[in-house]
C-alpha cells in the first residue's frame, strides 16, 4: 500500500483508488449492512529503515502507519481485520505498527495465518481480539541483530531494554504473564539452531498468548459483534 492508495474515504476518485488497492495490494473494504470492514495484510518481512531486496515480500511501515491513522479517522470504515503471515523483521517498525493498532478506538481483530513470528507476535496481539488458525505457528525468541555490533556492556543493556519493551507490550495486550513469555523466549529445547519456542494454534491460545482459535468467518463475526456493541453505545 502507498499513502495515496490507502485512502478509505468516499469520493468517486477515491472509490477508484480503493479498487486499485484491492488489485495491487490485497487490501479491501467490504461494505455490508452489518458494517464496513477494512482488511489489512501484514505479510513477509516487516521493512524498517533499511530497504530490503526486491525479491523479498515486505510490509513497509511508512505505508502502513499513515494508513492506520487514516482508518481511525474515517467515517467509511467501522472495523479493521488484520491478516498476518509474517516472518518478523525490523523491531522498531513492527512495534510502531503494533502500538498504532493497539491505540485505535475502532473494532479490530487479528487472524494469524501461516505464521506470526518474532515481531509478528506483538502485531498479532495488538488488536482488541486476536485469533489464530489451528495450522498457524508463532515463533517467540530473544531480541537479536545481524551485522557488526559493538561488543560492549552498553550494547547488551540496549538489547535487554528493547526486549523488556516487547515483553511489556505483549503482556499488556494478551493473557500471558511476563515470566511465562520470557520462558518461551529463552527455551533451549525447541529449535535446533536457535533459542526460543514454536507455538501452533491451540498451544498459543492455551498459553494465553492469543485469545482464541478461529477461522476467517469467526474473525468477521467477532468484528461485527464489536461494531454492533459500539453502535448501541
C-alpha positions as CSV (number, residue, x, y, z in Angstrom):
1,X,0.0,0.0,0.0
2,X,1.0,3.6,-0.5
3,X,-0.2,6.6,1.3
4,X,-2.0,7.7,-1.9
5,X,-3.8,4.3,-2.5
6,X,-4.5,3.7,1.2
7,X,-7.2,6.3,1.4
8,X,-10.6,4.8,2.6
9,X,-12.7,7.9,2.0
10,X,-15.6,8.1,-0.3
11,X,-15.4,10.4,-3.4
12,X,-15.6,8.9,-6.9
13,X,-11.9,9.3,-7.4
14,X,-11.2,7.7,-4.0
15,X,-13.5,4.8,-4.7
16,X,-11.5,4.2,-7.9
17,X,-8.4,4.3,-5.7
18,X,-9.9,1.7,-3.4
19,X,-10.4,-0.7,-6.3
20,X,-6.7,-0.1,-7.2
21,X,-5.8,-1.0,-3.7
22,X,-7.7,-4.3,-4.0
23,X,-6.0,-5.1,-7.3
24,X,-2.4,-4.1,-6.4
25,X,-2.0,-4.5,-2.7
26,X,-4.5,-7.1,-1.3
27,X,-6.3,-4.6,0.8
28,X,-10.1,-4.1,0.5
29,X,-13.1,-2.5,2.1
30,X,-16.1,-4.8,2.3
31,X,-19.4,-3.0,2.8
32,X,-22.5,-4.7,4.3
33,X,-25.4,-3.7,6.5
34,X,-23.6,-5.1,9.4
35,X,-20.6,-2.7,8.9
36,X,-17.8,-1.7,6.7
37,X,-14.6,-3.8,7.2
38,X,-11.2,-2.8,6.0
39,X,-8.9,-5.8,5.6
40,X,-5.2,-5.1,6.1
41,X,-2.5,-7.7,5.4
42,X,0.9,-7.9,7.2
43,X,3.0,-10.3,5.2
44,X,6.6,-11.3,4.6
45,X,9.2,-9.3,6.4
46,X,8.5,-6.0,8.2
47,X,10.7,-3.5,6.5
48,X,12.2,-0.8,8.6
49,X,14.8,1.9,7.9
50,X,16.7,-0.4,5.5
51,X,15.2,-1.2,2.1
52,X,15.1,-4.9,1.6
53,X,15.8,-6.6,-1.8
54,X,13.0,-6.6,-4.3
55,X,12.8,-10.3,-4.4
56,X,11.5,-10.4,-0.8
57,X,7.9,-10.0,0.3
58,X,7.7,-7.0,2.6
59,X,5.4,-4.8,4.6
60,X,6.6,-1.2,4.6
61,X,6.0,0.6,7.9
62,X,6.0,4.0,6.3
63,X,3.0,3.0,4.2
64,X,1.0,1.2,7.0
65,X,1.4,3.8,9.7
66,X,-0.4,6.7,7.9
67,X,-3.0,4.3,6.6
68,X,-3.8,3.2,10.1
69,X,-4.1,6.9,11.2
70,X,-6.5,7.4,8.2
71,X,-8.6,4.4,9.0
72,X,-9.0,5.5,12.6
73,X,-10.5,8.8,11.5
74,X,-12.5,7.5,8.5
75,X,-16.3,7.6,8.7
76,X,-16.3,5.0,5.9
77,X,-14.7,2.2,8.0
78,X,-16.3,0.6,11.0
79,X,-13.8,-2.1,11.8
80,X,-10.4,-3.5,10.8
81,X,-9.4,-7.1,10.1
82,X,-5.7,-7.7,10.3
83,X,-4.4,-10.8,8.4
84,X,-0.9,-11.9,9.4
85,X,1.6,-14.1,7.7
86,X,4.9,-12.7,8.6
87,X,8.4,-13.9,9.5
88,X,9.1,-10.8,11.6
89,X,11.6,-8.1,10.7
90,X,12.6,-4.7,11.9
91,X,11.7,-4.5,15.7
92,X,11.1,-0.7,15.8
93,X,9.0,-0.7,12.7
94,X,6.9,-3.7,13.8
95,X,6.4,-2.3,17.3
96,X,5.4,1.1,15.9
97,X,2.7,-0.5,13.8
98,X,1.6,-2.6,16.8
99,X,1.3,0.4,19.0
100,X,-0.8,2.2,16.5
101,X,-3.2,-0.7,16.2
102,X,-3.4,-1.1,20.0
103,X,-4.3,2.6,20.2
104,X,-7.3,2.5,17.9
105,X,-10.8,3.1,19.1
106,X,-12.3,1.2,16.2
107,X,-13.1,-2.5,16.5
108,X,-10.0,-4.6,15.5
109,X,-9.4,-8.3,15.1
110,X,-6.2,-10.1,14.0
111,X,-6.1,-13.5,12.4
112,X,-2.7,-15.3,12.3
113,X,-2.4,-17.4,9.1
114,X,0.7,-19.4,8.2
115,X,2.9,-17.6,10.8
116,X,3.2,-14.7,13.1
117,X,6.9,-14.9,14.0
118,X,9.2,-12.7,16.0
119,X,8.0,-9.1,15.9
120,X,4.9,-10.5,14.4
121,X,3.9,-11.6,17.9
122,X,3.2,-8.0,19.2
123,X,1.4,-7.3,15.9
124,X,-0.8,-10.4,16.4
125,X,-1.8,-9.4,20.0
126,X,-2.3,-5.6,19.3
127,X,-5.9,-5.7,18.2
128,X,-8.8,-5.9,20.7
129,X,-9.3,-9.6,19.8
130,X,-6.6,-11.9,18.5
131,X,-7.2,-15.2,16.7
132,X,-5.1,-17.9,15.1
133,X,-6.0,-20.8,12.7
134,X,-5.0,-24.3,14.0
135,X,-2.2,-24.7,11.4
136,X,-0.5,-21.4,12.0
137,X,2.7,-21.1,14.0
138,X,4.3,-18.4,16.1
139,X,8.0,-18.2,16.9
140,X,9.0,-16.4,20.2
141,X,12.7,-15.7,20.6
142,X,15.0,-13.1,22.2
143,X,15.9,-9.8,20.6
144,X,18.9,-10.2,18.2
145,X,20.5,-8.5,15.3
146,X,22.7,-9.2,12.3
147,X,25.8,-7.5,11.1
148,X,28.6,-5.7,13.1
149,X,27.9,-4.7,16.7
150,X,30.0,-3.1,19.3
151,X,30.8,-5.8,21.8
152,X,30.4,-3.7,24.9
153,X,28.1,-3.9,28.0
154,X,26.1,-1.0,26.8
155,X,25.1,-2.9,23.6
156,X,23.8,-5.8,25.7
157,X,21.9,-3.5,28.0
158,X,20.3,-1.9,25.0
159,X,19.1,-5.3,23.7
160,X,17.8,-6.0,27.2
161,X,15.8,-2.8,27.3
162,X,14.3,-3.4,23.8
163,X,13.4,-6.9,24.9
164,X,11.7,-5.6,28.0
165,X,9.6,-3.2,25.9
166,X,8.4,-6.1,23.7
167,X,7.6,-8.3,26.7
168,X,5.7,-5.5,28.3
169,X,3.7,-4.8,25.2
170,X,2.8,-8.5,24.7
171,X,1.8,-8.9,28.4
172,X,-0.4,-5.8,28.3
173,X,-2.3,-7.0,25.2
174,X,-2.6,-10.7,25.9
175,X,-3.3,-13.1,28.8
176,X,0.2,-14.4,29.2
177,X,2.5,-13.4,32.1
178,X,5.9,-11.8,31.7
179,X,7.5,-14.8,33.4
180,X,5.8,-17.3,31.0
181,X,6.6,-15.3,27.9
182,X,10.3,-14.9,28.9
183,X,10.5,-18.6,29.5
184,X,9.2,-19.2,25.9
185,X,11.8,-16.7,24.6
186,X,14.7,-18.4,26.3
187,X,13.8,-22.1,25.8
188,X,16.7,-24.2,24.5
189,X,15.0,-27.4,23.6
190,X,12.5,-26.2,20.9
191,X,14.6,-25.3,17.9
192,X,17.8,-27.0,16.6
193,X,19.8,-23.9,15.8
194,X,18.1,-21.2,17.9
195,X,16.8,-20.1,21.3
196,X,13.1,-19.7,21.6
197,X,9.8,-21.5,21.1
198,X,7.5,-22.5,18.3
199,X,3.8,-22.4,19.2
200,X,1.0,-23.7,17.0
201,X,-2.7,-22.5,17.1
202,X,-4.2,-24.3,20.1
203,X,-1.0,-24.1,22.1
204,X,-0.7,-20.3,21.6
205,X,-4.3,-20.0,22.9
206,X,-3.7,-22.4,25.8
207,X,-0.7,-20.3,27.0
208,X,-2.7,-17.1,26.8
209,X,-0.7,-15.5,24.0
210,X,-3.7,-15.5,21.6
211,X,-7.3,-15.1,22.6
212,X,-8.9,-17.9,20.6
213,X,-8.6,-20.4,17.8
214,X,-10.7,-19.3,14.8
215,X,-11.2,-19.1,11.1
216,X,-11.9,-16.2,8.8
217,X,-15.7,-16.4,9.4
218,X,-15.0,-16.4,13.2
219,X,-12.9,-13.3,12.9
220,X,-15.6,-11.5,10.8
221,X,-18.3,-12.5,13.3
222,X,-16.2,-11.1,16.1
223,X,-15.7,-7.8,14.3
224,X,-19.4,-7.4,13.5
225,X,-20.2,-8.1,17.2
226,X,-17.8,-5.3,18.2
227,X,-19.4,-3.0,15.7
228,X,-22.9,-3.8,17.0
229,X,-21.8,-3.1,20.5
230,X,-20.2,0.2,19.6
231,X,-23.3,1.3,17.6
232,X,-25.6,0.6,20.6
233,X,-23.4,3.0,22.7
